[in-house]
Amino acid sequence: MKHDVEQQTIERRQFVERQIEARGVRDQLVLDAMGKVLRELFVPKELRSEAYEDSPLPIGSGQTISQPYIVAFMIEALALQGGEKVLEIGAGSGYAAAVLSRIAGDVFTIERVGELARRAASNLKKAGCERVHVRHADGTEGWAEEAPFDAILVSAGAPDVPASLMRQLRVGGRMVIPVGKNPRAQELIRITRTTEDDFQREDIADVRFVPLIGKEGWESEDDGWQAHPPRVIQTRPAVSVSVPGLIAKHAHIFSDLKDADLGLLEQRIGEARVVLIGEATHGTSEFYRMRARITRRLIESKHFNIVAVEADWPDAARIDHYVRHRDVPRSEWTAFARFPAWMWRNRETRTFVDWLHKRNATLEYEKRTAFYGLDLYSLYSSVRAVISYLETVDPDLAEVARQRYGCLMPWEADPAAYGHAALTGAYRKCEQDVAHLLVELLQRQQGYLAEDGDRFFDAAQNARLVANAERYYRVMYYGSRASWNLRDSHMFDTLKHALDFHGSDAKAVIWAHNSHVGDASATEMGRRGEYNIGELCRRHFEPECYAIGFGTNDGTVAAASAWDGPMQVMNVQPAHPQSYERLFHLTNAPALMLSLQGAAQDDLAERLMKPLLERAIGVIYRPESELASHYFEAKLPLQFDEYIWIDRTSAIHPLDVLEVEGMPETYPFGV
């Protein structure tokens, strides 16, 4: 018996270290509580051997005991200090309430299913949890007579935050709850009551819980709440032989990029104000060169005057200074010097940049094409850019900026770690400080604009970026879809600011990955609650919006096998049999352009509407797990207006430092 107890103690200690602490939970109160509660008391007898495994377990009545990590993660998000009065909705077997009781004072837990409520009360009694009170009731209505609560934990997915629970939260208290319109997937959010009438919301993780049933939740059970796989992969799928023939019939086929006739594409683009041009990888020469060729055509014949790319704003600003011949002080840093440097620091990008520099030189300044970055990873470069700007126009506000941005500086070497620190609540002041600085900057814009409109626009965008990046790093740490949505919302807002700054006649070409420029609602991304700049542009600019995607079957690509790893030239595996890429490969065309819109394409579009896999290779490529890592399900005709296929492709050519020696000091790629 003594041996069994010792073995269970060892199992619990290892389970806390490996499943909870190793995955990022750092709150010592939570770790200690998880180590003290005997989880085997809260699972069915036949499953007790699995009590400390990293997975949810069934407890009857269609309910589960949550994965241990999720329990710890949610409790940590409550930021308990000890001794609080806590309400839990969804007692289940009583496990989470037991963990809470090791930290809080009194815990009140509600369970809708009578049998589970009785079992939870029995389990908690066996575990010695004397200050946990169990009620069989509708959890969505809370426990009004015991309110207010310092913290509320909801262990089931709700369509919205129940108003009754919000009213029962003490001012300063926090509620953690999974929320989502799809009962099969939710966003874990934290609600903080800041005053009697005001509540603050934070999105912190993607989760999947059983539905919260009740008066202020879902009306009835959903037997299919456990999400089915997003796609079905067949071992030996049937492959259409007629669709490749239809593709070839309707497409413009070419052998070499310079032979591609862009005239028809230009006609189809028509009067579009925004053209989004994608890429299936971040390291393919043909995608970069074809995209640049289309962009040159749009600049020359349709007077597009903005090129906005999936790159950081300060790096792209170096390019903009060069291509528009702006008279700015020499920078001491090199554009695109951090990982993944090859994504923009390559011969293909340099060729386009040099062409734009030369063309702009022949034009009046107001008619020159600008080059902007849409992304938000440059948190600290943008901080320095804002301060540098203010030092020249408003030294007093520059000093304020140093103080307010100072709270972000401890994480300069590892911005992602800021997310964990912010979750604890200890560093929430950063959010207010960076937002207030942006407000003050914009309030003084009239005076700054008179000084230099371009410089103010650059500084204001850097300040916006800092505010959004601060929030991004808070949510990105947990892999939430909220981080993806925030990033693409920032890209879209940056695009709109650029268009507004350049006036009503402004037109923009966007360069980004297919996963950003193709409409996310036509892919499994949409089912996960993700959207992107392509979808946002369609909503806002339709019909003045045109999206172009790219694809390839095989060849080579520049990528890394891990984040911050060295660039490698890797072989691209032939397309999966159940993919759009496979259909295009079967046309036997070396390259083609295919319109996915218009009545003439109805017969083909209908065939292509059947969901298939689509490949996406970013800066990371892992051929050994390609199906899981790099394919997603999509409906191509709803995702893009045009699709450009290049059957065999090659890696981009990264710039060697020696190649740019002897260039002028203003050259953006440096030496």
Legacy VTK file of the C-alpha trace (Angstrom):
# vtk DataFile Version 3.0
C-alpha trace
ASCII
DATASET POLYDATA
POINTS 671 float
0.000 0.000 0.000
2.821 2.382 0.916
4.532 1.534 -2.381
1.342 2.409 -4.312
1.060 5.794 -2.585
4.714 6.579 -3.318
4.255 5.552 -6.954
1.201 7.806 -7.312
3.140 10.707 -5.762
5.936 10.213 -8.293
3.405 10.032 -11.147
1.765 13.290 -10.038
5.103 15.071 -9.743
6.175 13.915 -13.213
2.757 14.768 -14.613
3.022 18.346 -13.295
6.580 18.768 -14.561
6.101 17.241 -18.026
2.506 18.072 -18.941
1.925 21.386 -17.212
5.094 23.248 -16.236
6.968 22.168 -19.386
4.147 23.575 -21.542
4.347 27.059 -20.057
2.247 27.174 -16.868
4.413 29.064 -14.388
2.065 30.059 -11.538
3.489 28.238 -8.518
0.116 28.201 -6.750
-1.398 26.355 -9.709
1.525 23.922 -10.005
1.365 23.113 -6.274
-2.403 22.607 -6.402
-2.184 20.306 -9.428
0.403 18.250 -7.582
-1.750 17.859 -4.478
-5.073 16.775 -6.020
-5.466 13.029 -6.646
-6.874 13.041 -10.192
-7.590 9.289 -10.009
-10.416 10.068 -7.555
-12.230 12.039 -10.261
-12.211 9.573 -13.163
-14.222 6.346 -13.586
-12.600 3.328 -11.922
-11.960 1.611 -15.240
-9.937 4.628 -16.420
-7.851 5.269 -13.325
-4.737 3.843 -14.972
-5.048 6.734 -17.446
-5.657 9.423 -14.822
-2.332 11.167 -15.417
-2.241 10.949 -19.188
-2.311 14.153 -21.232
-5.876 13.882 -22.512
-9.513 14.462 -21.546
-11.391 11.386 -20.317
-15.108 10.505 -20.488
-17.019 10.682 -17.214
-20.491 9.746 -18.452
-23.591 11.691 -19.576
-21.701 12.867 -22.667
-19.258 14.879 -20.541
-15.499 14.739 -20.016
-12.912 15.608 -17.418
-10.722 18.168 -19.131
-7.124 17.610 -20.178
-4.941 18.461 -17.127
-2.982 21.132 -18.988
-6.192 22.949 -19.956
-7.372 22.914 -16.332
-4.065 24.395 -15.191
-3.945 26.898 -18.054
-7.463 28.213 -17.330
-6.870 28.481 -13.593
-3.593 30.330 -14.184
-5.489 32.796 -16.407
-7.684 33.664 -13.383
-4.512 35.015 -11.671
-5.609 33.893 -8.207
-3.556 35.083 -5.244
-5.150 32.819 -2.627
-8.282 32.983 -0.502
-10.685 34.212 -3.229
-14.348 33.345 -3.584
-14.672 31.416 -6.856
-17.606 30.215 -8.949
-17.140 27.306 -11.345
-19.666 26.467 -14.056
-19.600 22.834 -15.180
-18.479 20.777 -12.192
-18.203 17.559 -14.187
-16.483 15.091 -11.899
-15.321 17.868 -9.539
-11.627 17.827 -10.499
-11.196 21.483 -11.453
-13.120 22.553 -8.338
-10.740 20.447 -6.248
-7.719 22.161 -7.795
-9.316 25.577 -7.293
-10.007 24.753 -3.632
-6.287 24.280 -3.007
-5.768 27.951 -3.926
-9.033 29.816 -3.283
-11.088 30.216 -0.129
-14.608 29.007 -0.968
-15.452 27.390 -4.312
-19.037 27.223 -5.564
-19.529 24.807 -8.457
-22.666 24.177 -10.524
-23.451 21.107 -12.611
-26.454 20.845 -14.945
-26.549 17.008 -15.008
-27.951 15.654 -11.752
-26.019 12.378 -11.721
-22.745 14.214 -12.316
-23.531 16.762 -9.582
-24.076 13.939 -7.059
-20.904 12.165 -8.192
-18.866 15.399 -8.033
-20.019 16.041 -4.461
-19.009 12.490 -3.491
-15.608 12.760 -5.217
-14.874 16.102 -3.553
-15.775 14.717 -0.140
-13.407 11.756 -0.658
-10.680 14.203 -1.677
-11.161 16.204 1.521
-12.322 19.387 -0.243
-14.489 20.771 2.547
-14.877 24.313 1.194
-16.346 23.308 -2.174
-20.114 23.696 -2.483
-21.927 21.774 -5.254
-25.281 22.711 -6.755
-27.383 20.932 -9.382
-28.760 23.797 -11.516
-28.488 25.778 -14.754
-24.940 27.109 -14.605
-25.592 29.895 -17.111
-27.637 31.708 -14.443
-24.867 31.501 -11.873
-25.322 31.461 -8.094
-26.858 34.869 -7.414
-27.294 34.532 -3.655
-23.544 33.944 -3.189
-22.433 36.704 -5.569
-20.249 38.639 -6.108
-17.329 36.342 -6.966
-13.661 37.214 -7.245
-13.276 34.758 -10.108
-15.525 32.671 -12.353
-14.346 29.643 -14.335
-16.617 28.239 -17.035
-15.734 24.726 -18.212
-18.103 24.515 -21.201
-18.364 26.399 -24.486
-20.931 29.219 -24.696
-22.222 31.069 -27.786
-21.832 34.351 -25.847
-20.776 35.370 -22.356
-23.867 34.886 -20.133
-25.035 38.268 -18.819
-25.945 36.732 -15.445
-22.370 35.609 -14.879
-21.000 39.024 -15.819
-23.272 40.673 -13.237
-22.068 38.265 -10.545
-18.404 39.148 -11.057
-16.863 41.495 -8.499
-15.253 44.707 -9.773
-11.632 43.744 -10.418
-12.613 40.097 -10.762
-11.881 37.841 -13.729
-13.910 35.292 -15.643
-12.355 32.705 -17.977
-14.799 31.164 -20.442
-14.732 29.400 -23.853
-16.886 31.357 -26.341
-17.755 30.640 -29.972
-20.703 30.598 -32.351
-19.636 27.110 -33.443
-20.378 24.637 -30.604
-17.480 22.503 -31.851
-14.736 25.123 -31.417
-14.293 28.140 -29.172
-11.931 30.946 -28.229
-10.900 30.953 -24.587
-11.391 34.512 -23.365
-10.801 36.373 -20.120
-13.322 38.967 -18.963
-12.181 41.492 -16.346
-14.767 43.718 -14.668
-13.071 47.101 -14.482
-16.027 49.120 -13.103
-19.679 48.461 -12.328
-20.535 48.982 -15.990
-17.326 48.220 -17.883
-15.754 44.911 -18.818
-12.501 44.184 -20.608
-12.121 41.170 -22.929
-8.932 39.302 -23.899
-8.714 36.412 -26.381
-6.103 33.973 -25.130
-6.374 30.516 -26.765
-8.197 28.189 -29.141
-10.023 25.431 -27.252
-12.726 22.817 -27.677
-15.225 22.144 -24.880
-18.586 20.464 -24.555
-21.400 22.998 -25.163
-22.726 25.050 -22.257
-26.416 24.157 -22.110
-28.856 26.450 -20.351
-31.039 29.530 -20.430
-28.106 31.770 -21.413
-26.121 29.136 -23.310
-26.967 26.643 -26.038
-30.607 25.561 -26.015
-30.047 21.832 -26.443
-27.481 19.096 -26.683
-25.398 18.819 -29.822
-24.485 15.172 -30.161
-21.798 16.055 -32.657
-19.941 18.506 -30.422
-16.729 16.540 -30.742
-15.316 18.017 -33.943
-14.859 15.707 -36.861
-11.519 15.871 -38.678
-11.451 18.940 -40.941
-10.745 16.781 -43.958
-10.811 13.137 -44.984
-7.570 11.860 -46.481
-8.048 8.782 -48.614
-5.248 6.272 -48.902
-5.879 5.732 -52.620
-8.176 8.546 -53.766
-9.849 8.558 -57.139
-8.337 11.211 -59.406
-10.410 12.973 -62.070
-9.098 12.661 -65.608
-11.557 15.138 -67.110
-10.855 18.160 -64.881
-7.190 18.537 -65.959
-8.393 18.582 -69.572
-10.912 21.327 -68.781
-8.222 23.327 -66.985
-5.948 23.116 -70.018
-8.826 24.059 -72.338
-9.692 27.263 -70.446
-6.186 28.312 -69.376
-3.500 30.371 -71.064
-0.519 27.985 -71.263
3.065 29.235 -71.504
6.550 27.745 -71.272
8.606 30.642 -69.958
7.621 33.480 -67.612
8.540 36.123 -70.197
6.185 34.452 -72.702
3.131 34.723 -70.457
0.603 37.061 -72.082
-0.520 39.473 -69.389
-2.990 41.277 -71.627
-5.975 39.075 -70.787
-5.072 39.120 -67.093
-4.954 42.913 -67.233
-8.435 42.964 -68.782
-9.795 40.676 -66.074
-8.291 42.870 -63.348
-10.213 45.738 -64.936
-10.829 48.691 -62.617
-9.726 46.924 -59.450
-8.180 49.256 -56.895
-6.557 46.462 -54.888
-4.788 43.482 -56.454
-3.513 40.776 -54.129
-0.784 38.541 -55.545
0.134 35.473 -53.539
2.762 32.776 -53.443
2.554 29.124 -52.419
5.945 29.360 -50.663
8.134 32.099 -49.248
11.158 30.911 -51.199
10.347 30.235 -54.887
12.053 32.256 -57.622
9.322 31.873 -60.245
6.626 33.171 -57.892
8.681 36.274 -57.068
9.567 36.973 -60.702
6.046 36.480 -62.059
4.587 38.584 -59.275
7.079 41.351 -60.034
6.271 41.182 -63.760
2.535 41.539 -63.100
3.196 44.405 -60.690
5.357 46.281 -63.191
2.532 45.967 -65.732
-0.009 47.333 -63.244
2.246 50.261 -62.317
2.934 51.191 -65.930
-0.477 50.660 -67.536
-2.946 51.071 -64.661
-1.047 53.607 -62.519
-0.843 51.549 -59.337
1.168 53.636 -56.878
1.522 51.410 -53.793
3.296 48.077 -53.400
2.493 46.682 -49.944
4.260 43.494 -48.918
4.221 40.904 -46.139
7.216 42.497 -44.441
7.905 44.660 -41.425
7.163 48.370 -41.765
10.642 49.698 -40.789
12.434 47.302 -43.181
10.126 48.215 -46.041
10.604 51.903 -45.179
14.295 51.506 -46.082
13.186 50.250 -49.500
10.655 53.072 -49.804
13.308 55.708 -49.070
15.444 54.231 -51.840
12.811 53.705 -54.549
11.161 57.105 -54.022
14.517 58.900 -53.685
13.484 60.338 -50.336
15.955 62.657 -48.668
16.307 61.005 -45.276
19.294 60.510 -42.945
21.370 57.438 -43.649
20.360 54.421 -41.533
23.013 52.374 -39.793
21.100 49.104 -40.055
20.416 46.778 -42.965
16.917 45.990 -44.184
15.685 42.405 -43.787
18.666 41.323 -41.705
16.798 39.086 -39.233
15.279 35.641 -39.775
14.035 34.844 -42.411
16.389 37.201 -44.227
16.102 35.394 -47.567
12.367 36.068 -47.819
12.999 39.611 -49.094
16.770 39.871 -49.168
17.205 38.082 -52.510
18.107 38.800 -56.138
14.515 38.582 -57.290
13.356 41.323 -54.899
16.456 43.420 -55.628
15.745 43.320 -59.372
12.247 44.705 -58.825
13.443 47.304 -56.295
16.124 48.567 -58.674
13.593 48.778 -61.504
11.212 50.799 -59.301
14.052 53.079 -58.172
14.952 53.796 -61.790
11.355 54.337 -62.929
10.492 56.656 -60.034
13.479 58.836 -60.847
11.732 59.979 -64.033
8.558 61.091 -62.201
7.474 63.952 -59.960
7.574 62.938 -56.299
3.769 62.791 -55.935
3.547 60.303 -58.819
6.183 57.899 -57.562
5.186 54.397 -56.451
5.639 53.741 -52.724
6.832 50.515 -51.081
5.318 49.654 -47.678
5.439 46.776 -45.176
2.193 45.344 -43.818
3.446 43.086 -41.024
3.846 43.710 -37.286
6.848 41.741 -36.064
9.090 44.823 -35.780
7.994 45.806 -32.276
11.320 47.159 -31.073
12.481 48.619 -34.397
9.197 50.527 -34.511
9.634 51.745 -30.928
13.021 53.190 -31.864
11.595 54.723 -35.068
8.833 56.543 -33.146
11.259 57.917 -30.567
13.735 58.961 -33.265
10.990 60.852 -35.120
9.709 62.601 -31.996
13.204 63.683 -31.006
13.274 65.887 -34.107
9.738 67.324 -33.935
8.655 67.107 -30.269
11.424 66.342 -27.710
8.965 66.480 -24.790
6.733 63.801 -26.286
9.864 61.818 -27.175
10.679 61.642 -23.455
7.119 60.511 -22.715
7.502 57.823 -25.397
10.702 56.534 -23.787
8.943 56.173 -20.453
5.799 54.558 -21.830
7.583 52.153 -24.141
10.035 51.318 -21.374
7.810 48.611 -19.928
8.267 46.582 -23.135
12.055 46.710 -23.176
12.814 43.799 -20.767
11.491 41.437 -23.453
13.411 42.817 -26.425
15.494 39.645 -26.745
12.400 37.397 -26.559
9.146 39.267 -27.351
7.095 36.059 -27.189
7.882 35.724 -23.462
6.022 39.003 -22.923
2.783 37.107 -23.590
3.248 34.896 -20.552
4.196 37.825 -18.339
1.140 39.794 -19.474
-1.230 36.898 -18.774
-0.403 37.088 -15.075
-1.718 40.646 -15.018
1.550 42.061 -13.736
2.365 43.920 -16.950
-1.018 45.074 -18.204
0.098 48.702 -17.886
2.109 48.264 -21.132
-1.112 47.943 -23.088
-2.454 51.263 -21.814
0.874 53.068 -22.191
1.441 52.167 -25.847
-2.186 52.913 -26.739
-2.076 56.325 -25.044
1.140 57.245 -26.838
-0.525 56.508 -30.191
-3.500 58.681 -29.234
-1.246 61.598 -28.280
0.729 61.285 -31.498
-2.437 61.369 -33.606
-3.857 64.285 -31.635
-0.840 66.378 -32.636
-0.844 65.306 -36.269
-1.818 68.685 -37.730
1.392 70.303 -36.538
3.505 67.295 -37.505
1.947 67.031 -40.984
2.960 70.580 -41.767
6.542 69.662 -40.935
6.780 66.561 -43.172
3.716 64.492 -44.115
5.654 61.397 -45.161
7.693 61.317 -41.966
4.587 61.730 -39.811
2.782 58.959 -41.715
5.771 56.678 -41.137
5.928 57.490 -37.407
2.169 57.119 -36.925
2.214 53.723 -38.590
5.110 52.630 -36.387
3.121 53.730 -33.324
0.085 51.763 -34.535
2.351 48.790 -35.074
3.710 48.963 -31.522
0.180 49.020 -30.092
-0.929 46.061 -32.216
2.323 44.133 -31.728
2.026 44.476 -27.949
-1.382 42.826 -28.142
-0.165 40.298 -30.735
2.620 39.011 -28.513
0.182 38.698 -25.623
-2.078 36.333 -27.592
0.513 34.712 -29.912
2.228 32.961 -26.992
-0.743 30.597 -26.699
-1.172 29.778 -30.402
-4.624 31.314 -30.517
-6.438 32.051 -33.759
-6.835 35.522 -32.279
-3.144 36.126 -33.020
-3.602 35.234 -36.704
-6.680 37.458 -36.949
-4.944 40.333 -35.207
-1.971 40.086 -37.562
-4.105 40.095 -40.717
-6.352 42.844 -39.348
-3.213 44.912 -38.824
-2.157 44.211 -42.422
-5.572 45.285 -43.682
-5.644 48.447 -41.561
-2.124 49.337 -42.719
-3.265 48.959 -46.322
-6.251 51.236 -45.708
-4.072 53.869 -44.018
-1.696 53.810 -47.001
-4.555 54.177 -49.497
-6.078 57.028 -47.493
-2.709 58.783 -47.216
-2.177 58.662 -50.995
-5.656 59.870 -51.845
-8.795 58.687 -53.600
-6.928 57.681 -56.777
-4.485 55.419 -54.951
-4.190 51.796 -56.066
-2.301 49.044 -54.274
-0.675 45.734 -55.128
-0.284 43.382 -52.148
2.453 40.749 -52.041
1.865 38.040 -49.446
1.487 34.291 -49.069
-1.527 32.529 -50.600
-2.775 31.871 -47.053
-3.060 35.636 -46.538
-4.334 36.865 -49.915
-6.791 34.066 -50.737
-10.223 34.423 -49.111
-9.959 32.506 -45.804
-13.717 31.886 -45.708
-13.226 29.487 -48.659
-10.802 27.326 -46.657
-10.713 25.341 -43.444
-9.176 28.445 -41.877
-12.656 29.940 -41.915
-14.053 26.962 -40.022
-11.453 27.609 -37.340
-12.661 31.188 -37.001
-9.676 32.676 -38.854
-9.887 35.428 -41.458
-7.189 37.136 -43.503
-6.369 40.250 -45.499
-7.808 38.638 -48.640
-11.196 38.095 -47.036
-11.186 41.571 -45.493
-10.303 43.160 -48.852
-13.161 41.326 -50.562
-15.613 42.529 -47.943
-14.383 46.128 -48.102
-13.351 46.680 -51.737
-15.529 44.294 -53.760
-15.821 44.549 -56.761
-12.602 46.627 -56.900
-10.512 43.740 -55.642
-8.724 40.928 -57.489
-6.842 38.017 -55.874
-4.235 35.876 -57.633
-2.873 32.616 -56.219
0.124 30.494 -57.208
0.877 26.778 -57.159
3.585 24.264 -58.074
4.091 20.522 -58.165
7.772 20.032 -57.390
11.249 21.511 -57.673
13.303 23.290 -55.011
12.512 25.916 -52.389
14.478 28.103 -49.974
13.267 27.430 -46.436
14.386 26.416 -42.956
13.515 23.252 -41.069
12.948 25.147 -37.816
12.343 28.721 -36.727
15.549 30.753 -36.613
17.356 27.917 -38.383
19.663 28.303 -41.392
18.196 28.631 -44.870
18.403 25.457 -46.935
17.565 24.686 -50.536
15.097 21.816 -50.158
13.399 19.528 -52.629
9.643 20.092 -52.895
7.783 16.803 -52.850
5.352 16.037 -55.719
1.812 17.187 -54.915
-0.520 15.001 -52.864
-2.949 12.947 -55.023
-5.918 14.573 -53.293
-4.848 18.160 -53.970
-5.565 20.942 -56.439
-1.865 20.871 -57.260
-2.225 17.293 -58.475
-5.065 18.288 -60.833
-2.981 21.089 -62.352
0.058 18.829 -62.642
-2.028 16.361 -64.680
-2.600 19.044 -67.340
1.033 18.403 -68.379
1.375 22.168 -68.888
4.734 23.655 -67.851
2.902 26.794 -66.709
-0.528 28.370 -67.095
-2.835 31.180 -65.995
-6.452 30.313 -65.273
-9.321 32.675 -64.592
-11.604 31.248 -61.913
-14.380 33.786 -62.582
-16.966 34.402 -65.326
-19.742 32.519 -67.116
-17.336 30.869 -69.551
-15.784 29.048 -66.628
-18.995 27.738 -65.070
-18.446 24.133 -66.138
-14.878 24.097 -64.828
-15.629 26.186 -61.728
-18.328 23.715 -60.745
-15.829 20.847 -60.994
-13.236 22.790 -58.987
-15.744 23.619 -56.237
-15.301 20.189 -54.668
-13.066 20.810 -51.631
-9.531 19.558 -52.128
-6.215 19.955 -50.347
-3.953 22.896 -51.107
-0.289 23.175 -50.173
1.231 26.060 -48.215
4.967 26.278 -47.538
6.075 29.252 -45.487
9.572 29.986 -44.211
9.511 26.540 -42.554
9.300 23.377 -44.659
9.080 19.905 -43.159
8.756 17.387 -45.999
8.697 14.489 -43.543
5.339 15.666 -42.159
4.128 17.527 -45.240
0.520 16.344 -45.208
-0.065 17.416 -41.623
2.175 20.482 -41.700
1.584 22.038 -45.110
-1.828 21.119 -46.516
-5.226 22.616 -45.802
-8.643 22.147 -47.361
-10.004 24.802 -49.732
-12.460 25.635 -52.519
-10.177 27.220 -55.093
-12.790 29.201 -57.146
-14.016 30.920 -53.976
-10.497 31.550 -52.700
-8.953 33.297 -55.736
-10.029 35.131 -58.888
-7.006 33.852 -60.817
-4.603 30.933 -60.382
-1.096 30.802 -61.839
0.457 27.365 -62.107
4.172 26.681 -62.607
4.739 22.945 -62.631
8.402 22.827 -61.642
9.951 25.681 -59.686
13.306 26.632 -58.198
14.537 28.311 -55.032
15.049 32.051 -54.792
18.628 33.376 -54.758
19.524 34.943 -51.391
21.711 38.025 -51.555
25.323 37.589 -50.620
26.687 40.645 -48.801
29.596 40.871 -51.239
27.216 41.333 -54.158
26.077 44.747 -52.940
29.433 46.244 -52.035
30.125 49.528 -53.782
26.458 50.554 -53.828
25.535 54.045 -52.539
25.060 54.512 -48.796
21.320 54.836 -49.258
21.056 51.356 -50.801
18.478 49.546 -48.624
20.106 46.110 -48.567
23.303 47.533 -47.072
26.716 45.959 -47.217
LINES 1 672
671 0 1 2 3 4 5 6 7 8 9 10 11 12 13 14 15 16 17 18 19 20 21 22 23 24 25 26 27 28 29 30 31 32 33 34 35 36 37 38 39 40 41 42 43 44 45 46 47 48 49 50 51 52 53 54 55 56 57 58 59 60 61 62 63 64 65 66 67 68 69 70 71 72 73 74 75 76 77 78 79 80 81 82 83 84 85 86 87 88 89 90 91 92 93 94 95 96 97 98 99 100 101 102 103 104 105 106 107 108 109 110 111 112 113 114 115 116 117 118 119 120 121 122 123 124 125 126 127 128 129 130 131 132 133 134 135 136 137 138 139 140 141 142 143 144 145 146 147 148 149 150 151 152 153 154 155 156 157 158 159 160 161 162 163 164 165 166 167 168 169 170 171 172 173 174 175 176 177 178 179 180 181 182 183 184 185 186 187 188 189 190 191 192 193 194 195 196 197 198 199 200 201 202 203 204 205 206 207 208 209 210 211 212 213 214 215 216 217 218 219 220 221 222 223 224 225 226 227 228 229 230 231 232 233 234 235 236 237 238 239 240 241 242 243 244 245 246 247 248 249 250 251 252 253 254 255 256 257 258 259 260 261 262 263 264 265 266 267 268 269 270 271 272 273 274 275 276 277 278 279 280 281 282 283 284 285 286 287 288 289 290 291 292 293 294 295 296 297 298 299 300 301 302 303 304 305 306 307 308 309 310 311 312 313 314 315 316 317 318 319 320 321 322 323 324 325 326 327 328 329 330 331 332 333 334 335 336 337 338 339 340 341 342 343 344 345 346 347 348 349 350 351 352 353 354 355 356 357 358 359 360 361 362 363 364 365 366 367 368 369 370 371 372 373 374 375 376 377 378 379 380 381 382 383 384 385 386 387 388 389 390 391 392 393 394 395 396 397 398 399 400 401 402 403 404 405 406 407 408 409 410 411 412 413 414 415 416 417 418 419 420 421 422 423 424 425 426 427 428 429 430 431 432 433 434 435 436 437 438 439 440 441 442 443 444 445 446 447 448 449 450 451 452 453 454 455 456 457 458 459 460 461 462 463 464 465 466 467 468 469 470 471 472 473 474 475 476 477 478 479 480 481 482 483 484 485 486 487 488 489 490 491 492 493 494 495 496 497 498 499 500 501 502 503 504 505 506 507 508 509 510 511 512 513 514 515 516 517 518 519 520 521 522 523 524 525 526 527 528 529 530 531 532 533 534 535 536 537 538 539 540 541 542 543 544 545 546 547 548 549 550 551 552 553 554 555 556 557 558 559 560 561 562 563 564 565 566 567 568 569 570 571 572 573 574 575 576 577 578 579 580 581 582 583 584 585 586 587 588 589 590 591 592 593 594 595 596 597 598 599 600 601 602 603 604 605 606 607 608 609 610 611 612 613 614 615 616 617 618 619 620 621 622 623 624 625 626 627 628 629 630 631 632 633 634 635 636 637 638 639 640 641 642 643 644 645 646 647 648 649 650 651 652 653 654 655 656 657 658 659 660 661 662 663 664 665 666 667 668 669 670
